[in-house]
């Protein structure tokens, strides 16, 4: 397998792990547009993509290219389209129906640039929704053109541009105690961190994890690199045991950490905490549940029983019934990215401009997605993650269960730590 393929493959896991980065802003859900198409038609200025009755938005995602990435990102498009259809059924935004056009970036940097230029310059879209791992090299151009973009952050670079909007960004610089809070409260004292060296996102997240653990007096006895299909699982598991670690931390795709976890247990290692950055799905649980019993995973979404999650699932059942698993992380990410675009359009007013979209959405300080995610301060895009949710696989290996925060760390059901100095 080529290094390029390995990077792309692990990049999927990084996005799924941030599920998190997941942009998910459902604040606009349940609100129908109050303006009429007659009022919209009276706008005196011409803005790309905006007519009296419609507004054109572009979607960029990998529909082809490396097969594994294309399969993984398919649900993202389902989520985007479901949220757009839901809003159109309510009358659109300011009396305009949202017209979605899309392009395939094939998970290639140059192809993303080509598609973005086509959507902006030829198809004249108002803004872009990007569920992609290759946006960053086009960020300067998108900012220069003043194009509003919502999507899934894959690096801290998303926080460097006023026109790029995401929800929680796990890759932002600056520390947070929340990961250390979780591990220490579960009894972990000595951690081994597993990192994929071929993926910058994995390394970035490890840089967040280590000081967080140390801030809560969880010793980091080592960081070990693990490249899927290259690194020996048995070697990593043996190192875990030899180092006397009781906590396994993964900043890579979940299957790698599951493999190490299962092997370490087979060797007789005493594991108090096994935490991976995310990317777990019901399908993975169905296939690997016996190996996953007791593992924890990071999430930035509310529990399945929350009103916000129920509203999301209902929307997906109505507008994306073809999707087998609406809980897929990238489906949620796509839905949330579309919702954030809708919120920005609403804030831009009855006669929207790109500048008004960016300026007004950037003033929002309390995105909560109706409870689906912890509060997100969009006015501080570089702020580190302070709050998160954690789920655990029960001892039967058949179910996910939420891990409630202790009272002193509880904020609306989420674990919320402190910023690190």
N, C-alpha and C positions, 0 to 999 in steps of 0.2 A: 504494500500500500504506500502511495507517495506521501511525502511530507505535506504537500498541499491538501491532499484528501484528509490526512489526519487532522490538520488544523481546522479544516471546514467542519469535520465531524465533531470535534470537540467544541467548536464554536456553537454548534447547536445546543450542546449541553449547557454552555455558559448562558445562553439566552433563556433556556428552559429553567436553569437554576435561578435566574433573576425574576422569575415568573411574577412576578416579582418585579423586576425592573419594570417589571411589568407595569407598564403604563396604566393601568386600569383606572380610569376616572369615570365612574358612572353617575356623577353628580347630576348630569342632565337628564338621567332616566326618569321617566314619569312626568316630564314637563313638556307640554305641547307648545308650539309656536303661537304667539298671540297676534303677530302681525298678519296682514293680508297681502295677497299678491298685488292688489291695487296700490297699496302703499309702497311695496317694493318697486313697482314699476316707475314710481316718481323720482327715483334716485337720479341725480343730475350728472354724476360722473361715471365713466366707463372703467370697470375693474375687470381684469382677466378672470374668466370663468363665471362671472356673475351676470345674470339676466334678470328680468322682472319676475320670472317664474322658476328659475333653476340656479343652482350653483354647482360647478364642476370641481370635483376633488380627485386627485390621482392616488393610486395605490401602487407601491413598489414592493415586490417580494419575490422570492425564488420559486418560480413555477416549474423550472427545469434545471438542467445542469447536473450537479452531483445528485444521484437518485435519492440518497438518504436524506439530504437536506431538503430536497423538494417534497418528499413524503412528510417530513417533519413539519414543514411550514404550511402544508395544505390547510390545516385547521385555522391558521391565522387569517386566511382569506375568508373562511366561513364566518369567523367572528366579526370581521370588518363589515362584511355584507349584511350580516344579521342586524348589527346596530344601525346601519344606514337604512335598511328596510323598515326597522322599527320606528325610526324617526320620521321617515317619509309617510308611514301609516298615520302618524300624528299630525301631519300637515307640513312636515319639513321644518325649515328654520326661517323665520320671518316671511312666511308664505312661499318660500322657494323649496322645491324638491331638490334633494341632493343627487347629482348624477355622478356615479363612480366610474372612472376609467382606470385601467391598470396596465402595468408593464412588468416584464420578467427580467430580474437582474442576474439570474443564473448564479448567484452568489459570487460574482466576479466584480472587482472594483471598477474596471473600465466599462463593463456592461451597465452597472448601476448609473454611472455618469451619463452614458448614452441614453438610457431610459428616462432619467430625470430631465435631461435637456429636452427630449422629445415631448414629455408631458407638459413642461413649463413653457417652452418656446413655440412648439407646433400645436399642441392640443389646448394650450392656454388654460391650464387648471389654476384654480385659486390657491390651493395648497396641496401638500402631500401627506399621505399616511405611509410610513415606512416600517415594515416588519422585516428587517434585513440585517445581515452581519457585515455589510460592506458599505455603509453610508459615509463613514468618517472622512474618506478622501474627497468627498463632494461637499463637505460641510461649509468650506470657505465660499464656494460658489453659491450655494443656497442662501447663505447669509448675505452675500453681496447683492443678490437679487431680491432679498427681503421675502423669501418664500416661507410661510408658516409650515412647520413639519411636526407631526406627532408620531410617536413610535416607541420602540423598545430600545432602551439604552444598552449598548454593548461595551461601553467604556466611559471613563470620566469625562471624555471629550465632549459628550453631550451637554455638559454643564457650562461649556465655554461659549455657547452661542445663544443669543436671545431668542432666535427663531426656532430653536429645537426644544420640543416639549416632551417630557416623559413623566411617568409617575416616579416611584421610588427607584433610585439609581444606586445599586449596590457597589458600584465602582467609584463613587465619589471619594475624593481625598478627605482626610480627617477621620478620626476614630470614633467609635461608639462602643459602649460596654455591653450592648445587648447580647452578643454572642457569648461573651464570657459570663454574663449573668446566667444565661440558660445552662451552660455546661457546669458551672460551679453549683448551681441549685440542684442539678441532677447527680451531684457527687463526683464529678470529674476532677482530677488533680494533675494528671500528666498526659499531655496530648501529643500525638503524632499527626502532622498535617500532610495530606497527600495533594500534590499539585501536578497539573499537566504542563510540562515545560514548553509544549508546542503551541499553547494558547495563551495570549497575553491576558485575556479576561480572567483565566484561572489564576495566573500569577497576581493580577491586580486584587482579586478577591482574597487571596491568601494574605496579602499585605494588610487587609482589613482585619482578618481573623486573628492573626498572631498578637498584635497589641491588645485586641479586645480580650483575648484569653488571659494575657499577662496582667491586664488591669484588674482582674478578679482572682489573681494569684493561682491561676491554672498554668503550671509550667509547660512550656513547649520543648519537649525532649528531642524534637527533630522535625525537619521538613524533608519529605522524600518525593522525588519525581516519579510520575507514573504515566507512561505513554501507552494508550490502549493498543493492544495487539503486539506490543513490543516488550514492555516491562513484565517481568515475572511476578505474578500475584503471590506465589509462594514466598518469594524473596521479601516482598513488602510486609507480608504477614509475619514472617519470622523476625524481621527487624522490629516490628511493633512489639512482639513478645520480648525480644532480647533487651529492648530499651526500657522495659518495665512500664510501658504506657498503659493507661486505663481508659484513654479517650482517643477515638479515631475521628479525625476531622477531614472531610473531603471538600476540596474546591475544584472538583472535576465532575465528569459525567457520572450519574448514579451507579451504572452497572459496574464501573471500576471499583467503587468503594464497597458495593455489595459483595463483589468477589473477594476483596481483601478481608472484609468483615467475616464472611463465612469461613475463609481459610484460617484466619486468626482464631476464631472460636474452635475450629477443628484441632488446632494446635494446643488448645487449652488456655489461651490467653484470657485473662479476667477483664472484660470490657464493661465499664460502667456507663459510658456514653459513646454512641456512634452517631455523628451528625454530618449530614451532607448538605451542600448548599441548595439543593432542590432538584427539579427535573423528574421527580417521581410521578408515576401515573397509575391509575387502577389496572391498566393492562400489565404494567411491570409487576405490580403486586400479585396479580393472578398467576404470572409465570414464575416469579422468584420469591413468593411470600415466605416460604420456609427459611430461605436464606436471609430474609430481611427482618425477622421477628426481633423487636426491641430497638430497631434503628429509628433515628429521628431525622426529620427533614425541615429545612427552612421554608417558610411561606410568608407572603405578605398579604394573604387574602383571608377573609373571614371564614368561619367554619361553615360546613354545608348546611347547617340548620339556621344560619342567620337570614334575616329578611332580604339583605342585599344579594346574597348568593342565590336564594330562591328566585328573586326577580330576574337575575341573570339567566338561570337555568330555564325559566319559563320563556324568556325571549328567545333563547337558542332553540328550544323545542318548537316554537312557533315559526321562526324565520330561518332556521338551519336544521330542519329535521333530518337531513341527509347525513349529518355528522354523527358517527357512532358514539363518540365520547365528548360531550360538550365541556367536561371538566379538563380536557386537554389544556395544558398551560399556555400554548401559543394561541389557542382559540380565545381564551380569556384575554390574552395580550392584544389580539387583534380587535376584539370587541371594545376593550378599554381605549386603545389608540383612536378608534373611530369616535368613541364617546368624547374623548378629549378634543378632537377636532370639532365636534358638534358644539361643545361648550364654548370653544373659542369663537365659533361663528355667531353664537347667540350674544356673546359679550361684544362682538364687533358692531352690533346694531343693525337696524333695518337697511342701511346702506353700507354694507361692510367693505372695509379696505383691509389689505394685508397688514398695514401698519397698525390699524385699530385692533385687529385680532391679536397681534403680538403684544402690544402695549397693555391691553386690558387683561388678557389671560395671564400675563406675567405679574399682575398685581394680586392675583388670587393667593391667599395664604393658608387656606384650610380645605384643600381637596380631601375629601374622605370617601368619595365614591358611594355615598349613601351608606357608609359603614363597611363597604367591601374591602377597603384598605385603610391603614392608619392615616392620619392627617398628613398631607403633603403640602409643603410651602413652595409654591411655584415661583415666588419672588426670590427664593434662595436656591437656585438650581444646583449649587455645589454643596449643599448641606449634606452631611453624611446621614445614613439611615440610623434613626434612633429607636424605631419600633419595628417589631416583627411578630409573626405568629410561628408556632412550631407544631408539627404533627408527628406522631409516633406510630409505628406499626405495632399492633398489639402482639402479645406473646403467642397467639395462635398463628400469626403470619397471614391473617385473612382480612384484617380491617385497619383503616387509619383512624386514629383518635387524636383529637386536639389536646394539647398540653396547656392547661390554664395557667396564667401567670400568678405568682404570689401577689398578695395584696399590695405590697410596697412597690411593685413594678407594673401594676395593672393600670392600663388606660384604655377604657372601652373594650376590654377583652384581649388586648394585645400586650405583649411583653415590651416594655419601653425602658431603655437604659439611659445613660448619660453620655454627653459628648466627652471625648478624651482630649486633654490638653497636649 
